[in-house]
């Protein structure tokens, strides 16, 4: 045994220091007499003074039932359960609270087991008592923080996850409490199976660049929801970097942004490249024909059409394009779910979806 002190009391002083630093005390119960012997530090942890116990050398003698006098009323069943377990000769590990004379409440953890003599008779129960108040308070604070974040995530229909640098999701930390999806649905590369087929390549490309860029990025994708429809979700992805510059993991937050896409569509002239191509298809126009009607070059039109999402940088050009296509008999829409589309106002009046679920019907 490593002794930290010298002299005749080296063992006792070393052990006492260990108890004080680690906030624990030792105890034993004579099962024949019911007498409980405990170390001095255990008394301090329990908040029990001299009147409740008597000193026997370096140890203190009291009754196990003395614990009931200081145990929090709500935790009395735990003490009764411990006594039954000891009577059955089984090991135990329980948590309970005590109230000190000054009113302070402490969280304790008691561990014990029964010792048998040579004849197999249960003779003693021995164990340790630890003050785990700091740990309990930390866990409670963490629980409160988690509940707050979960409440916000539920309100926003958000998901919080971790991933490797290749986009392989390793854990689903928080999601909407109302979600019925099995967590495994979103782990590994399974999450890609729920991404709209037209967005999968873009998602893979973004994660392919992540190991080289090692910086935060956002990714807007259409993701299949529990209602069976695709919804626009924005993924905020950030690396957690070690001291040596290597990436330990990625953490991501996914939020529903259908309304944002709907608002973008409501802006004057705001169109997607997919809508423009679909509108030309309905009118049977070539890129040159659209160029002649708008005054834009074919090169500029091709660059605009290549942008599948909303390209605010091309605002003025999009106004010209929308006016020309609308005048020719095509109009544009966006559903609440974020799905954008076009329909002919003069030809068959057929609704045509160009993004999201293709569930269009004739009207």
N, C-alpha and C positions, 0 to 999 in steps of 0.2 A: 504494500500500500504506500502510495506517495504521501509523505507527511510534509505539511507546509509550515509546521512550527517545530520547535525543539523543547526538550524538557519532559517532565513527567506527564504533562497534560497534552502532549503533542497530538495524540490521536483524537482526543475529545475536541481540542481547539480546531483541528483541521476539519473534522466532521461538522462542527458547528458553523464554520465559515461556509462550507459547501451548502448547508441547509439555508443559510441566510441569503446567499447569492442566488441560488436556484429556487428559492421560495417553496421549500418542501419540508415535511417533517415525517418521521417514522412512527409506527404504532404497532402494538400487538394486543390481542385479547386472549386471556385465559378462558377457554370455553367451559371449564369446570366451575370457576368462580364468577365469571363475567367481568373480572377486573380488567381494565384497559390501561396499558402502560404506553406512554407516548413521550416523544422528545420535547424539549423546551420550546423549540421553534414551532412545533405543531400547535401548542397552546396559543402562541402569538397569532398564528394563522386563523385559529378558531375564534380568537378574541375572548378566551376563557381565562379568568384570573385565578388567584390562589384559593379563594373560598370554594370554588367548584372542584378543586383537585388537590391532592396531597403529594408532597415530594418524597421520592424514594431514591436517594443517591442522585445520579445524573438524570433520572427519568421521573416522570410524573404519573401518578396513578389516579384513575377516575373510572367511571362506568361508561360503557358504550352508549347507554341511554342519555348521557350528558349531551350528546350531539343534538338530541331532540330539543334541548333548551335553547340552542342558538340557531337552529336551522330555520330558514325562511318558511313560513306557514305553507306556501304553495308547493314546497319541495319535500314536505314530510313523507309523502309516499315513497320517495327514493330511499330514505333512511330505513323505513319499514321493509322495503324490498331487500336492502343490503343484509339486514338481520336474518331474513328468510334464506337468502343465498348462503350465508355463512353456516346456518344450521344444516343445509344440504351438503356442505363440504365442497362448494364450487367456487372458482375464482370469479371476481367481479371487477367492473370498471364503471363508475357512475359519477355524474356531475350534480352538484347541488349548490345552493347559496346559504350563507350564514349572515346573521345580523349582529354586528359588534355592539357593545354597550353604548358607544357614541352614535349609533344609528347607521354607520357605514355598512353597505352591503358588499360582500365579497363573493366571487364565484370560485368554487373549489372543485377539484377532481380527486376522487379517492379510488385507489387501486388496492386490491387485496386478494389473498388466497388462504386456503386452510392447510395447516401442517398436521400430519399424522405421526404418531409415535411408532415404536418398534412393533407394537401389537396391532397396528392399523387403526387405532382409536384416534378420532379427531381431537387434538389437544389444544392447538392454538390457531388463531387467525392473525396473519401478519400483513403489513402493507405500508403504503406511503400516501400522504395527503399533500396535494399541491395547490398553491394559489394561482389560478388561471384567469384572474380578473382582467388583466391587460389583454390577454388573448381573446377573452369573451367580448370585451368592449370593441376590439379591433374587428372581430367577426361581425358584430352587430352593426358597426359603422359601414363595413363593406356591404352588408345585406341591405342597409338603407339606401346606399348609393346605387346598388344593383336594382332595387325596386324603383327608384326614381328614373333611372335610365330605361328600364323596361316600360314604365308608364309612358315615357316620351316616345319610345319605339313603337308602342301599340298605337298611340295617337297618330303617328306618321306612317304606320304600316312599314316600319323599317326593319332591317336585318343587319346584324353585326357579325363578322366572320374573320377568320385568319386563313392565310394561304401561303404556299411556297412561292418561289419566284417565277415558276412556270404557270401559275394560276390554279394549281391543284389545291383545293380548299381542305384545310386540315381540321377546322372546328367551326361550329356554328354557335357563337357565344350568346347572342340574344336575338330573338325574333318576336313578332307579334304574339301576344298571349292567346289570341283567337285562332292562330294558325293551326290547321289540322294536318299539315304536311309532316311526314316522317323526316327527322333531321338528315338521315342518310341521303335523301333526295338531293340535298344541296352540297354534299361533301364530295371530295375527289374531283373528278371532271364531270360528275353527274349534273352539275348546275348548267353545263353547256347544252344538255338535252332539253332544257326548259327555255333556252334562248331562241328567239325567232330565227328560222333557218337563214334569212337574209342578213342577220346580224352576227352569226357565229364566226364568220371569217374575220370580221372587224374585231371581235372580242379576242380571238386567238392572236391576231397581229399585235394588239395592244400588250398582251402578256408576253409575247415573244420579245418585245423591246424592253420590258421591265427590268430584266437582269442587267442590261447594259446601261440603262438610264439611271436606275436607282433613285428615282424621285417620285413624288406623288403625281397621280394623274386621275382624271375622271373619265368615265365611259358610260354613255347613254345607250341602253339596250332595251329591246322589247322582250319581256319575260312572261312566260305562261303563268297566270295566276291560278288560285284555287277555284275560281269561277269558270275556268276553262277558256278564258280570253287572254290575249296578250296585252300587257300594260307596259308603258314606258317607265323604266327605273334608272336612276342615276347611281352609278357605283363610284364612290370615293375610295381610292386605293392608295395606301401610304406604306412605305417600308419602315421597319424598326431595325435600326442599324447598331451593330456592336461597336465597341471602342476602336477595334481595328479596321473599321469601315465595311466589314462584311454584313450582309443582311441576315438577321436572325429569322425574321418572318415578315409577312405582309399582313396588314389589318385593313379590312374594308367595311364600308357602310353603304348599304343599298337603300335608296329612298324612292318612293313613288313620285313621278313627276308628270303624270298625265295632264294635269291642268296647265303646266308650263308649256307643253307642246300645243295644247289647245289655244293658249293665249298667243303663242307665236303664230299660229295659223290665222288668228283674228287680226293680226297686224296687216295694214294695207299692203297688198302685193306680196305677202309672205307665202312662198310656195316651196315645196321640196323638188329636188331633181326628179324623183320618181313620179310626182304628179305631172310635171311638165312633159316627161316622156309618154305617160299614159294619155295625156290630153292630145298630144300630137298623133298618138295611135288612133284615138277616137275620130279625129278629123282627117286622118290619113295624110298628114302633112310631113314633109321632110324637114330637116334642120334648116335647109336653104329657104324653104317657104316661110318658116317662122322668122328667119333672119330678114327676109324681104318685108315682112309686115311690121317688124319692130325697129328696123334700122340698125340692129346689132349685127356684129360679125358672126359668122358660123363658128369661128374658134371660140369666141366668148360664150356663145350658147352651149357649145359642147362642154366647156369647163363648168358652166352652171349646172347643166344636167348631170354631170358626173358626181355632183355633191348630193348624196341621197337625203341628207337632213335639211334643216333650215339654214340657209346661207344669208345671214343678215348683211354681210359685206356687199352683197349684190342687190341691195335694196332697190335702187333706181331702175336697174335692168329688169328686176322681177316685176315691178309695176308695169313696165312696157309689155312684158311677156303675158302677164295676167290679163291686161286690157285686150291684147290681141286675141288671146284664146277665148276669153269671155265673149267678145264681139262675134266670134265665129260659131258660138253655140256650145261652149263647155263651161261648167261651173265647178267650184271646188268646195270641199268640206273637210271637217275633222270631227270624229266621234268623241264623246267624253272619255273613252278609254285611251285616246291618243292616236287612233288609227286614222290616217289621212287618205283621201280618195278624190275621185273626180266623177262627174256624171254629165251626160249630154243633155242639153236643154232643148235641142231641136231634133235629135235623132233617137227615136225609140225610148227616150227618157229612161235609159238604163243606168242603174247605180253600179259603180265599179270601185271596189276597194283596191288600193295599190300598196297598202302597208298594214301589217297586222293580220287579223283573222279574215280570211276570204269567205265571209258569210253574207255576201250581198244578195238581195232579192230584188226582183222587178217591182217597181212602184207604179 
